[in-house]
Amino acid sequence: MKRSKFVLATASIVAGLGLLKLAKVKLIKEEIKTSKKFLTQDGNLVEIDIDKIQSKGHKVSLTELKNWVFRKSH
């Protein structure tokens, strides 16, 4: 086998492996999410199924968020 054919074959294999890795990452990203994480009023993180959420609401402002979260007093 000539050197140029060897280099071409090696480059083809490396490129093919790169494409396979890219396709695998893309498939992982396309998984359908069935739940979403939310922060409760007392500061706990909970995971809720998407089909249990009724509708989209309005975006909460930073000041509303600061007033909504209860601070734990020690």
N, C-alpha and C positions, 0 to 999 in steps of 0.2 A: 504494500500500500504506500502510495506516495505521501509525502509530508503534507501537501496541500489538501489531499482527500482526508487525511487524518484530522487536520485542523478543522475542516468543514464539518466532518462527522461529529467531532467533539462540540463544536459550537451549536450544531443542531440539537444535540442531546441536552445541552445546558439550557438552550432556549425553550425546548419542549418541557423540561422540568419546571422552568419558570412559569410557563403558561398554565401548567397543571396546578401549581401552587396558587396562582392568581384565580383560577376558576374555583378552587376549593374555598378560598377566602370569600369569594363572591357568593357562593352557595350558602355559606354559613351566615352571611349578612342578610340573606333573603328569607331566613326562617321567620315564620309568622309568630309575632308576639301575642300571647294570650292574656298577659297580665301587665299591670303598670304599678309603679311604686309611688306612694304618696306619703306626705308627712302629716301626722295627726296633730290636733290642737295642743296636745300635751308634749309633743316633740318626738313621738315614736314613729319609726318608718314602717309602713304596712304595704303589703302587696295585694292588689285587688284585681279580679278578673275584669277584662275590658267589657265583656257583655253585661256586667252588673252596673256599669256606669250609664246613667240615663241620657244626659246631653252635655254638650260643651258649654261652659260658662264663660264669663269675661275674665280677662287677664288681671291678676291681682297686682296692685302697685306695691312698692317697697314699704311705704308707710302703713298700708293696710296689713301687710304681712307682719311687720314689727308689732302692731297693736293686737294681732290675732293670736300669736304664739304666746302661751302662758309661760312665764319664767318660774322655774322651781326655786323656792326659797329654802335655804339650808338652815 
